[in-house]
Amino acid sequence: MTTPAVLVVADDLTGATDSSVQFARAGWKARLQLDESVSENQSNGTVSARVTDARAMNDDEASQLTREAVLTGTAGQDQRLFLKIDSTLRGSVAAQIDGALAGWKTRQPEAVALVCPAYPAMGRTVIGGRLLVDGIPVDETAIGNDPVTPVTTSFVAEILPDSEAFNGSIEHEQLRRAIKRAQDSGTASLTVDAGTDSDLSTIAEVVAEFGGTVVPVGSAGLASALSTVWGSELGSREWVVPNCRRLVIVASSLHTVTREQIVALTESMAGAVEVWKPDLTQILDREPRRAWLEEVRAADSSAPVVVIDAPAGRTVQTELVAGFIAETTAELTGSDPSTGLILLGGEGARAVLNRLGARGLLIHSTVREGIPIGTIDGGNRHGTTVVTKAGGFGRLSDVAHIAADLLGIELEGRE
C-alpha cells in the first residue's frame, strides 16, 4: 500500500500534537499548521494537523469550523482524514463528526465515520459501549465535573445518539461487514469498543482496507495504530531531545491532573522554580491588568524554571484568560533561543504560539506517552523547543521529570 498524506483535524491544540506525534514516531513528517496563509507540502508520508478549537463551542459553530478545516486541508486524492476528538468525549463531539463528514463527503460521498476514543496506554478504554478512565466510568471521575465541558454519562450511545453501536470483541471480518452495512444503509457513523492496543490495531487494519471512504475518529491511541498501518513503508526516525538553559511552563488547563503536577514540580524543584499566578481581577479589570504586565516586564528572573499558573475556578471568558496568559508568557520568555516552553492545556498553548507569531509547529517525538515535543516554525521564536501536554494526561511527577530532562539536571529521589 502506498503511503498517503494525512490530514489531522483536532478540537484543540494539544490533541492535534499528541495525535500527530504518533505519526512522527512511525517515520512520518508531521507539522501543526497555525498560519492558514502559509502553503504547506502535503506529499505522501506527511501529516498536516489543523486545530478548530471546537471543543467548547455550540454545535453549529463546532460543525461549521470542523467542516471548514477539512475543506481547507484537503489536498490530492491520495489523502486520508483523521478526526481527533477528546479521549474522554468532552465537548461538541457529535457536531465535530457531522462537520468532518460534511466536508469529507464532497470528495468521498459514501464516507462513514468509525468512532473509537480509546487510548489504553493512558487508561482510556471503551468496554460494552461505556467509556472508562482507569476502569472507572468517565462521568464518575474528575472529568464529570469539568468546569467547561463536563461529561455526564459514560455511555457512548448517549453522547453520540445518532451513531450506530458495534459493541463487543473486535474481530476483523465482523467489523469489516459492519462498516459495509453502514455504508450501504447510509448510516453516518459507527462506534466501536476497544480495550487494548491490539483492538485498536484491528480497527486500523480494517479502516485501511476502505481507503478514504472511512473516516477514523478517535484519540492518540487510534492515531498510533493508524500510523503504522497507513505508513507500513516508512521506518521510525530518531530525534535527539535538546537541552534548554531555561524553561517557561504555562499551566492553562483547569484539569486536576495539571494542577497536581504543578504542585509536584514546585515541591521537587524547590528553590529553582518561580511562579507567576495572576487572579481573575488582574486579568479582567483594566488597571490591575496593566499593573500586572508592568511588573512582569520589569522582572529580571534568574530562576531556571518559570511557571505561569492560570487562575482556577474560571468558567467564563476563557479566551480573554488565554490571551492574558499568552501575553505574560511572551514577556517572561524573552528572546533567548535556549529558553524552552512546556505548554499544559490546549487553549493556552494555542494562544501562546499565536502570540509568539508561530506559523506552525514541527512535531518530532515524545518525552512521555502522549506528551509530544517539537520546535516552533516561523515567527520571532523560530526553532524554540516546545513540549505540549493535554490537561488530563500524565503521572503526578511527569512535568517535574520532563523539566529536569530538558534542563539536564537530576532530581533527588527520582525513580
Secondary structure, 3 states (H helix, E strand, C coil): CCCCEEEEEECCHHHHHHHHHHHHHCCCEEEEECCCCCCCCCCCCEEEEEECCCCCCCHHHHHHHHHHHHHHHCCCCCEEEEEECCCCCCCCHHHHHHHHHHHHCCCCCCCEEEEECCEHHHCEEEECCEEEECCEEHHHCHHHHCCCCCCCCCEHHHHCCCCEEECCCCCHHHHHHHHHHHHHHCCCEEEECECCHHHHHHHHHHHHHCHHHEEEEECHHHHHHHHHHHCCCCCCCCCCCCCCCEEEEEECCCCHHHHHHHHHHHHHCCCCEEEECCCHHHHHCHHHHHHHHHHHHHCCCCCCEEEEECCCCCCCCHHHHHHHHHHHHHHHHCCCCCEEEEEECHHHHHHHHHHCCCCEEEEEEEEECCEEEEEEECCCCCCCEEEEECCCCCCCCHHHHHHHHHHCCCCCCCC
